[in-house]
Amino acid sequence: MQDIQTTNSNTTVETQLFQPRLILQALVFTAILYFSANDRSLNSRGRVSDFNTHLSVAVGSAVLQEAAQHSQLPTSALRLVAAQPQTWSDNCLELGNSEVACTPIPVPGWQVAVASGKQRLIYRTDTSGSVIKLEEIKH
């Protein structure tokens, strides 16, 4: 009778030691999956963005200045309504024309939407905002 109680006691101790390890292991794997899946999100063009997903104040200001010049409105009448990180396939931000030769090189940057009333301007930029090009005007 003593042997049965000792065996059951050992089994219970082993189970108590083994279960926390399984729970800890499950938590670690869940964390790895969570951060792996969320670390690289696909943008609308299906390209993986490897850089920060928050538009910097400097780039936002530069886009607003460009939009103000184009629309002949003060920057106070304009607002940024969307910004999405992009990786453009060339140094022309995929908006090349026949006058300029574009070099096929990945250029990280932004697609930024600016609104004023009913008009919406879509711009493309590089990461620093030193290159800003108007993509489209929507009414």
Secondary structure, DSSP 8 states (H G I E B T S, - for coil): -HHHHHHHHHHHHHHHHHHHHHHHHHHHHHHHHHHHHHHS-B-TTS-B--S-SS--HHHHHHHHHHHHHHHT--GGG-EEEEEEEEEESSTTTT---TTS------EEEEEEEEEETTEEEEEEEETTSSSEEEEEEE-
